């Protein structure tokens, strides 16, 4: 989107971190849904293989999501409470998808 269309231009250093955040939010959101499926299979049907395999992978990906959120938040000048709120969104199924869209829109709102 260009400035002629009435939108603010996102600086390059923030755009790079925003892209990294977007990718990680989507990966962690999908990974969390897979983890929930693994927990249902493990505790509901006695099949622990998926949760045993996926849990540590998801844990690592969540840490990368936390780092991506912190990198974006520091560069964008977010408050600590906003960063923590965005980080916690990665712990609730589907909430990371909603939060990712909300964060992206906060950078691409039309200018006055």
N, C-alpha and C positions, 0 to 999 in steps of 0.2 A: 504494500500500500504506500502511496506517495503522499507527501505533504500537501499536494494539490487536492487530494481527495478529502482533506480535513481530518487526517489522523496524525497522531504523533509518531515520529520516527524513533525506533528503539535503537540506542547506541549499540555498536558492534560487540563490545565486551559483555554487555548485558544480554544481547541476542544469543550469543554463544552459550552462556550459562542457562538462559531460558530454554534453549533447544535441548540441552543436556537434562534439565529438570523435566521437560515434557516427556522425553524418552523414558527416563527413570520412573516417572509417575505412572506411565502406561504399563511398563514392565512390572512394577511392583503391584499395581492393581490387578493385572492378570495373574501374577504369581500368588497373590493373596487368595484369589478365587480358586486357584489350583490347590492351595494349602487347605482351604475350607473343604474342598472335595476330598482331599486326603484324610482330613480329620473325620469326616462323615464315614468314609470307608473304614478307617481304623476303628473308631469307637462304635459305629453303628452296625458294621458288618464283619468286624474282626480281620480286616485286610490292612496291615500296617505298612506295606511296602512303599506306597506312594508317599505317605507322610514321613516315613523314616528317610527316604531319599530326598524329598523336596524341602523339608524343614530347614536343613542347614543352608541349602542354596538360597532359599527365600530370605533367610536371616542375613546372608551376605549381601544380597541385592537390596534389602531394606537399609543396610548401613550405607551403601552407595547412594540410595535415595536421600538419606539424611545429609550426606555430604553435598549432594547436588542442591538440596534446599538451602543449606547453610551458605554455599558459595553464591547462589543467586540472591539470597536475603541480605547478605553482607554488602554485596555490590549494589543492590537496589536500595539499601538504606532502610530495610524493614526493622521493626522493633523485635525484640527477643520473643515477645508473646505471639506475634504474627508468625515468626519462623517456627516456633514450637507448635502452633496450631496447624500449620501446613504439614509439618513432620508427622503429627499425630493422625492426620488424614490418611496416611498410608497404613494405618492399623485397622481400618474399618472397610469391609468389602464395599466396593462401588464408590466410596467417598473420595478416594484418590483421583478417580476420573472426573468427578465434579469439581474438586479443588484444582486440578490441573487446568480445566477450562476457565475457572474463575481467575486464577493467577495469570494465565495468558491474556485474558480480556483486560486485566488491570494494566497491562503494558500496551494494549492496542486500542484503548478507548479513543473516540474522536476528540480532537482538540477543540477548544472554544473559539 
